[in-house]
Amino acid sequence: MKKYTSLILLLIITFMFVSCGSDKTVKNKAVIIGKYLQKDAQIFLKKVHANNVKLLDSADISVKPEFTFRFNSPDYALFRLECEGLYPIIVVARNGDTIRIEQTTDVVWPFIVEGNDESRLAAIYFERLKLDERRVDSLSAIFHNSQSHPDFMAIRDELNRRFVNIRESHTEWCKAFVKDHPASFASLIMINSFFREFLLFDQKEDFAYFELVANAVKERMPENRYAIDLNDQVERIRKGIEVEAEAQMRLAPGQKVPEFEMKSMDGKTIRPSDMEGKYLLIYFWAAADAESRQINPFIAKLYEAYNKMGLEIMTISFDMDANVWKAAIELDALPGIHIDDASGPRSAVQKLFNIKMRLPTYFLIDAQGRIYKHGQDFKELDPAIEELITKGPNY
């Protein structure tokens, strides 16, 4: 009897040991269990981080539709399941989580996602995205099928209006979602996502949303890599906004034109302050920029019309190839004092004038060396020069 009792105790202890070991194994891994309807297909599991996508595992479902992935993820991270012919699924998981995914026959969103709240919220977002993308696809089909229709232009305008309505509705839905779930990974995904080619959240206009999500995920998951990266991004955006605001104040009408010193085409040292007493048009362009080349003849006409009235033109190009720059000046008969800043986007002058390679751009300077007007709308330039010369500045 004692032998049997000892044997039973041994079996119980062994069972408990195996069970505990099994539970520990599950808790030390994240698990995705799925069932897809695709035939002769493979499923790939990838970890997604910023611009880095790493393949973790794959499964062949040509024999049976079920698959299981077990992987190590100490903290919440983004994972993507890819299968040819299917919309990719994004799940959020960490060790101890079990996510279940089942494909259905629904034509819009053929997935049921169960598990943690993070993956559930992400699935809600992607379901809405897929629904609105499908609505846009239907507009595209109408567009292509209507090109020979006699009222095509009216149809096109109506389709554009509908697209704008869909995009605005999608964006408003996303903004409401972010407000309701600011600390979620779904919001973290959404804040840098696109709807077609349009950003959902503009870094400047919608900065409050970036800040909301960054603060919420940082408070909830201060050590999470994704939360840290988003907060770093928000700090960069904040500094960019501050720099832009400072530049707008520094380059506002009535402010002194920034001083610089550069060599002209004929080797002379040129400074904006050398032009005081004259009206000065500083024209930023590039020979390699098609829009600049279209504007060059207009600049030549302005010089012809206003040079006798005291207007000087200083052209500053950002061409890396001096031969291309010189050839364009000769071909376009571009007048003025010519300077080439071959440092391009890294130019100190670009930073001074906050150009950011937005070409062509002009700065109109009064006779006292103050900024009168600047911008990229060259239709406003001719009347601005005439007003400056005939009426004078009024800051």
C-alpha positions as CSV (number, residue, x, y, z in Angstrom):
1,M,0.0,0.0,0.0
2,K,2.9,2.3,0.9
3,K,4.4,1.6,-2.5
4,Y,1.2,2.6,-4.3
5,T,0.9,5.8,-2.2
6,S,4.5,6.7,-2.9
7,L,4.0,6.1,-6.6
8,I,0.8,8.3,-6.7
9,L,2.7,11.1,-4.8
10,L,5.6,10.8,-7.3
11,L,3.2,11.1,-10.3
12,I,1.4,14.1,-8.8
13,I,4.7,15.8,-8.1
14,T,5.9,15.0,-11.6
15,F,2.7,16.3,-13.1
16,M,3.0,19.5,-11.1
17,F,6.6,20.0,-12.2
18,V,5.7,19.4,-15.9
19,S,2.7,21.7,-15.7
20,C,4.6,24.5,-14.0
21,G,7.4,24.1,-16.5
22,S,4.8,24.3,-19.4
23,D,3.2,27.4,-17.9
24,K,6.6,29.1,-17.5
25,T,7.4,28.4,-21.1
26,V,4.1,30.0,-22.2
27,K,4.6,33.0,-19.9
28,N,8.1,33.5,-21.3
29,K,6.9,33.7,-24.9
30,A,4.3,35.6,-26.9
31,V,2.0,33.3,-28.9
32,I,0.0,33.9,-32.1
33,I,-2.5,31.1,-33.0
34,G,-4.2,31.4,-36.3
35,K,-6.4,29.7,-38.9
36,Y,-6.4,31.0,-42.5
37,L,-8.5,29.9,-45.4
38,Q,-5.9,30.5,-48.1
39,K,-4.8,27.4,-50.1
40,D,-1.2,26.5,-50.8
41,A,0.1,29.6,-48.9
42,Q,2.8,30.6,-46.5
43,I,2.5,33.0,-43.6
44,F,5.4,35.2,-42.6
45,L,5.7,36.8,-39.1
46,K,7.7,40.0,-39.1
47,K,8.7,42.5,-36.4
48,V,8.0,46.1,-37.4
49,H,10.0,49.0,-35.9
50,A,10.2,52.4,-37.6
51,N,11.8,51.7,-41.0
52,N,13.2,48.3,-39.9
53,V,11.2,45.1,-40.6
54,K,12.7,41.8,-39.5
55,L,11.5,38.4,-40.5
56,L,11.0,36.2,-37.4
57,D,9.3,33.1,-38.6
58,S,7.1,31.5,-41.3
59,A,4.5,28.7,-41.5
60,D,3.3,26.6,-44.4
61,I,-0.5,26.2,-44.4
62,S,-0.8,24.2,-47.6
63,V,-1.5,21.0,-45.6
64,K,-3.6,22.4,-42.7
65,P,-4.9,25.9,-42.1
66,E,-3.8,26.2,-38.5
67,F,-0.5,27.7,-37.5
68,T,1.2,28.8,-34.3
69,F,4.1,31.2,-33.7
70,R,6.0,31.4,-30.4
71,F,8.5,34.2,-30.0
72,N,10.3,36.3,-27.5
73,S,9.0,39.9,-26.9
74,P,9.9,41.2,-23.4
75,D,7.8,44.4,-24.0
76,Y,4.9,45.4,-26.3
77,A,6.0,45.4,-29.9
78,L,4.4,45.5,-33.4
79,F,4.3,42.3,-35.5
80,R,3.0,41.9,-39.0
81,L,1.5,38.7,-40.4
82,E,1.8,38.6,-44.2
83,C,0.1,36.1,-46.5
84,E,-0.1,36.5,-50.3
85,G,-3.5,37.6,-51.4
86,L,-4.5,38.9,-47.9
87,Y,-4.4,42.2,-46.2
88,P,-1.4,42.1,-43.7
89,I,-2.4,41.9,-40.1
90,I,-0.7,44.0,-37.4
91,V,-0.7,42.6,-33.9
92,V,0.7,44.0,-30.7
93,A,2.1,41.5,-28.2
94,R,4.5,40.8,-25.4
95,N,5.6,37.7,-23.5
96,G,2.6,36.1,-21.9
97,D,0.1,37.2,-24.5
98,T,-1.8,34.8,-26.7
99,I,-3.3,36.4,-29.9
100,R,-5.8,34.4,-31.9
101,I,-6.5,35.3,-35.5
102,E,-9.1,33.6,-37.7
103,Q,-9.8,34.4,-41.3
104,T,-13.5,34.7,-42.3
105,T,-15.3,35.0,-45.7
106,D,-16.1,38.7,-45.1
107,V,-15.0,40.6,-48.2
108,V,-14.1,43.9,-46.4
109,W,-12.4,42.7,-43.3
110,P,-11.9,39.0,-43.3
111,F,-10.4,38.6,-39.8
112,I,-11.4,38.0,-36.2
113,V,-8.7,39.1,-33.8
114,E,-8.8,38.1,-30.2
115,G,-6.4,38.5,-27.4
116,N,-5.0,41.6,-25.7
117,D,-6.7,45.0,-25.9
118,E,-3.7,46.4,-27.9
119,S,-4.3,44.0,-30.8
120,R,-8.0,44.4,-30.6
121,L,-7.8,48.2,-30.9
122,A,-5.3,47.9,-33.8
123,A,-7.7,45.6,-35.6
124,I,-10.5,48.1,-35.1
125,Y,-8.4,50.8,-36.8
126,F,-7.3,48.6,-39.7
127,E,-10.8,47.4,-40.3
128,R,-12.0,51.1,-40.6
129,L,-9.0,51.8,-42.9
130,K,-9.8,48.9,-45.1
131,L,-13.5,49.9,-45.3
132,D,-12.7,53.5,-46.4
133,E,-10.0,52.3,-48.8
134,R,-12.6,50.0,-50.4
135,R,-14.9,53.0,-50.8
136,V,-12.1,54.9,-52.6
137,D,-11.5,51.9,-54.8
138,S,-15.1,52.1,-55.9
139,L,-14.6,55.7,-56.9
140,S,-11.5,54.8,-58.9
141,A,-13.4,52.2,-60.8
142,I,-16.1,54.7,-61.7
143,F,-13.4,57.2,-62.8
144,H,-11.7,54.7,-65.2
145,N,-15.0,53.5,-66.6
146,S,-16.3,57.0,-67.3
147,Q,-13.3,58.5,-69.2
148,S,-15.2,58.2,-72.5
149,H,-18.4,59.6,-71.1
150,P,-19.5,63.0,-72.5
151,D,-19.9,64.4,-69.0
152,F,-16.6,63.1,-67.8
153,M,-15.4,66.4,-66.4
154,A,-18.5,66.7,-64.2
155,I,-18.2,63.1,-63.1
156,R,-14.5,63.6,-62.3
157,D,-15.3,66.7,-60.1
158,E,-18.1,64.8,-58.3
159,L,-15.7,61.8,-57.7
160,N,-13.0,64.2,-56.3
161,R,-15.6,65.8,-54.0
162,R,-16.6,62.3,-52.7
163,F,-13.0,61.4,-52.2
164,V,-12.4,64.5,-50.1
165,N,-15.4,63.6,-48.0
166,I,-14.2,60.1,-47.4
167,R,-10.7,61.3,-46.5
168,E,-12.0,64.0,-44.1
169,S,-14.4,61.5,-42.5
170,H,-11.6,59.0,-42.1
171,T,-9.3,61.6,-40.6
172,E,-12.0,62.8,-38.1
173,W,-12.7,59.2,-37.1
174,C,-9.0,58.7,-36.4
175,K,-8.7,61.9,-34.4
176,A,-11.7,60.8,-32.3
177,F,-10.1,57.4,-31.8
178,V,-6.8,59.0,-30.7
179,K,-8.6,61.2,-28.2
180,D,-10.4,58.1,-26.7
181,H,-7.3,55.8,-26.7
182,P,-4.2,58.1,-26.6
183,A,-2.0,55.5,-24.8
184,S,-2.8,52.7,-27.2
185,F,-0.4,51.2,-29.8
186,A,-3.2,51.8,-32.3
187,S,-2.9,55.5,-31.7
188,L,0.9,55.2,-31.9
189,I,0.5,53.6,-35.3
190,M,-2.1,56.0,-36.5
191,I,-0.3,59.2,-35.6
192,N,2.3,58.6,-38.4
193,S,0.0,56.8,-40.9
194,F,-1.4,57.8,-44.3
195,F,-4.7,57.6,-46.0
196,R,-3.7,56.9,-49.6
197,E,-1.0,59.5,-50.2
198,F,-2.2,61.9,-47.5
199,L,-0.8,62.0,-43.9
200,L,-3.5,61.6,-41.4
201,F,-1.9,64.0,-38.9
202,D,0.1,67.0,-40.0
203,Q,3.1,67.4,-37.8
204,K,2.6,71.2,-37.5
205,E,-1.2,71.6,-37.6
206,D,-1.9,68.5,-35.6
207,F,1.0,68.7,-33.2
208,A,-1.4,68.6,-30.2
209,Y,-2.3,65.0,-31.2
210,F,1.4,64.0,-31.5
211,E,2.0,65.5,-28.0
212,L,-1.1,63.8,-26.6
213,V,-0.1,60.3,-27.8
214,A,3.6,60.7,-26.9
215,N,2.8,61.8,-23.4
216,A,0.2,59.1,-22.8
217,V,2.4,56.2,-24.1
218,K,5.4,57.5,-22.2
219,E,3.4,57.6,-18.9
220,R,2.0,54.1,-19.5
221,M,5.2,52.5,-20.9
222,P,8.2,54.7,-20.1
223,E,10.8,52.1,-21.1
224,N,9.1,50.9,-24.3
225,R,11.2,51.4,-27.4
226,Y,8.3,52.6,-29.5
227,A,7.2,55.1,-26.9
228,I,10.7,56.4,-26.6
229,D,11.1,56.8,-30.3
230,L,7.7,58.7,-30.6
231,N,8.8,61.1,-27.8
232,D,12.1,61.7,-29.6
233,Q,10.1,62.4,-32.8
234,V,7.8,64.8,-31.0
235,E,10.8,66.7,-29.6
236,R,12.2,67.1,-33.1
237,I,8.9,68.3,-34.4
238,R,8.7,70.8,-31.5
239,K,12.1,72.2,-32.2
240,G,11.3,72.4,-35.9
241,I,8.1,74.4,-35.1
242,E,10.1,76.7,-32.8
243,V,12.8,77.2,-35.5
244,E,10.1,78.0,-38.0
245,A,8.4,80.5,-35.7
246,E,11.7,82.2,-35.0
247,A,12.4,82.4,-38.8
248,Q,9.0,83.9,-39.5
249,M,9.7,86.6,-36.9
250,R,13.3,87.2,-38.1
251,L,12.2,87.4,-41.8
252,A,9.0,89.4,-41.3
253,P,8.4,92.5,-43.3
254,G,10.3,95.4,-41.8
255,Q,13.2,93.3,-40.5
256,K,16.7,93.7,-41.8
257,V,17.7,91.3,-44.5
258,P,20.1,88.6,-43.1
259,E,23.7,89.5,-43.9
260,F,26.0,87.1,-45.7
261,E,29.1,87.2,-47.8
262,M,29.6,85.2,-51.0
263,K,31.5,85.3,-54.3
264,S,29.7,86.2,-57.5
265,M,30.3,84.7,-60.9
266,D,32.9,87.3,-61.7
267,G,34.8,86.7,-58.4
268,K,33.6,89.8,-56.5
269,T,32.6,89.6,-52.8
270,I,28.9,90.3,-52.5
271,R,26.8,91.3,-49.4
272,P,23.2,92.4,-49.2
273,S,24.3,95.5,-47.2
274,D,26.3,96.6,-50.3
275,M,23.0,97.2,-52.0
276,E,21.5,99.7,-49.5
277,G,20.2,102.7,-51.3
278,K,18.8,100.5,-54.0
279,Y,15.8,98.2,-54.2
280,L,17.0,94.6,-54.2
281,L,15.4,91.4,-55.4
282,I,17.1,88.3,-54.1
283,Y,16.1,85.3,-56.3
284,F,16.8,81.8,-55.0
285,W,16.7,79.2,-57.8
286,A,18.4,76.2,-59.4
287,A,19.2,75.4,-63.0
288,A,18.1,71.8,-62.3
289,D,14.7,72.9,-61.0
290,A,12.1,73.0,-63.8
291,E,9.9,75.6,-62.1
292,S,12.8,77.9,-61.6
293,R,13.5,77.7,-65.3
294,Q,9.9,78.7,-66.1
295,I,10.2,81.7,-63.8
296,N,13.6,82.9,-65.2
297,P,12.1,84.7,-68.2
298,F,9.7,86.5,-65.8
299,I,12.7,87.7,-63.7
300,A,14.4,89.0,-66.9
301,K,11.2,91.1,-67.7
302,L,11.2,92.5,-64.1
303,Y,14.8,93.6,-64.5
304,E,14.0,95.3,-67.8
305,A,11.0,97.1,-66.3
306,Y,12.5,98.2,-63.0
307,N,16.3,98.4,-63.3
308,K,16.2,102.0,-64.4
309,M,14.1,102.7,-61.4
310,G,16.7,101.4,-59.0
311,L,16.0,97.7,-58.8
312,E,19.0,95.3,-58.6
313,I,18.7,91.6,-58.8
314,M,20.8,89.1,-57.0
315,T,20.3,85.5,-58.1
316,I,21.5,82.7,-55.8
317,S,21.4,79.2,-57.2
318,F,22.0,75.9,-55.4
319,D,23.4,73.9,-58.3
320,M,26.2,71.4,-57.7
321,D,27.4,71.6,-61.3
322,A,28.8,75.1,-62.1
323,N,28.7,74.4,-65.8
324,V,25.0,73.6,-65.7
325,W,24.4,76.8,-63.7
326,K,26.3,79.0,-66.1
327,A,24.7,77.4,-69.2
328,A,21.2,78.0,-67.7
329,I,22.0,81.7,-67.1
330,E,23.1,82.2,-70.7
331,L,20.3,80.2,-72.2
332,D,17.6,81.9,-70.1
333,A,19.2,85.4,-70.5
334,L,18.9,85.7,-66.7
335,P,20.2,89.2,-65.6
336,G,21.6,90.4,-62.3
337,I,24.5,89.5,-60.0
338,H,24.9,85.7,-60.1
339,I,26.0,83.6,-57.1
340,D,26.1,79.8,-57.0
341,D,26.0,78.1,-53.6
342,A,27.1,74.5,-54.5
343,S,26.5,73.3,-50.9
344,G,22.8,72.9,-51.9
345,P,20.5,71.8,-49.1
346,R,23.3,72.2,-46.6
347,S,23.7,75.8,-47.5
348,A,24.2,78.4,-44.6
349,V,22.3,80.9,-46.8
350,Q,19.3,78.5,-47.0
351,K,19.2,78.3,-43.2
352,L,19.5,82.1,-43.0
353,F,16.5,82.6,-45.3
354,N,14.6,79.4,-44.2
355,I,14.5,78.2,-47.8
356,K,14.6,74.4,-47.2
357,M,15.1,73.9,-51.0
358,R,11.6,75.4,-51.7
359,L,12.5,76.8,-55.1
360,P,12.1,79.2,-56.7
361,T,11.7,81.8,-53.8
362,Y,12.2,85.5,-53.7
363,F,12.9,88.2,-51.2
364,L,12.2,91.8,-52.1
365,I,14.3,94.3,-50.1
366,D,13.7,98.1,-49.7
367,A,16.3,100.8,-50.1
368,Q,17.1,100.7,-46.3
369,G,18.0,97.0,-46.5
370,R,14.7,95.8,-44.9
371,I,12.5,92.9,-46.0
372,Y,9.5,94.2,-47.9
373,K,8.0,91.0,-49.1
374,H,9.0,87.3,-49.7
375,G,7.4,84.1,-50.9
376,Q,7.0,81.8,-53.8
377,D,3.9,83.3,-55.5
378,F,5.6,85.2,-58.3
379,K,2.2,86.6,-59.5
380,E,2.4,88.9,-56.5
381,L,6.0,90.1,-57.2
382,D,5.5,92.6,-60.0
383,P,2.8,94.6,-58.2
384,A,4.8,94.5,-55.0
385,I,7.9,96.0,-56.8
386,E,5.8,98.7,-58.3
387,E,4.2,99.5,-55.0
388,L,7.5,99.6,-53.2
389,I,9.1,101.9,-55.7
390,T,6.1,104.3,-56.2
391,K,4.6,104.4,-52.7
392,G,7.4,103.2,-50.5
393,P,7.3,100.8,-47.6
394,N,4.6,101.0,-44.8
395,Y,5.6,98.5,-42.0
